[in-house]
């Protein structure tokens, strides 16, 4: 889009439509189940090479070997 088109669009009025006119009810579709902090992350592991990385991933069950 060009800047003049954006400026023209800002001046156009917006039509508002009530939810009832669309046949939609304004009710929450979400249910809050937990508001606590996320679980603490585990300490990372430093590896020297690719073989060490694959070995650590196998230990954690993240890679089939």
C-alpha positions in Angstrom: 0.0 0.0 0.0 1.0 3.6 -0.6 1.1 6.2 2.1 -1.7 8.3 0.6 -4.0 5.2 0.5 -3.3 4.6 4.2 -4.1 8.2 5.1 -7.4 8.0 3.2 -8.3 4.8 4.9 -7.8 6.4 8.3 -10.5 9.0 7.5 -13.1 6.5 6.4 -15.9 5.8 9.0 -16.1 2.3 10.4 -19.5 0.6 10.5 -20.3 -1.1 13.8 -22.5 -4.1 14.0 -24.0 -5.5 17.3 -23.2 -9.2 18.1 -26.9 -9.9 18.4 -27.4 -8.8 14.8 -25.0 -11.4 13.7 -26.6 -14.1 15.9 -23.6 -14.4 18.2 -23.7 -14.5 22.0 -21.0 -12.7 24.0 -19.9 -15.4 26.3 -16.4 -16.5 27.2 -15.0 -19.5 25.3 -12.1 -19.9 27.7 -12.0 -21.4 31.1 -9.1 -20.4 33.4 -7.7 -23.4 35.1 -4.4 -22.2 36.5 -2.9 -18.8 37.2 0.4 -19.9 38.8 3.9 -19.3 37.5 5.3 -21.8 34.9 7.4 -24.7 36.2 11.0 -23.9 36.9 13.4 -24.9 34.1 15.9 -27.6 34.5 19.6 -26.8 34.4 21.1 -27.2 31.0 23.9 -29.6 30.0 27.1 -28.6 28.1 28.3 -31.1 25.6 31.6 -31.2 23.8 30.5 -32.6 20.5 27.6 -34.1 18.5 28.1 -37.6 19.9 27.7 -36.1 23.4 24.6 -34.3 22.3 23.0 -37.4 20.9 24.0 -39.4 24.0 22.3 -36.8 26.3 19.2 -36.7 24.1 19.0 -40.6 24.3 19.3 -40.5 28.1 16.3 -38.1 28.2 14.3 -40.3 25.8 14.1 -37.5 23.2 15.8 -39.5 20.4 15.3 -43.1 19.5 18.5 -45.0 19.2 
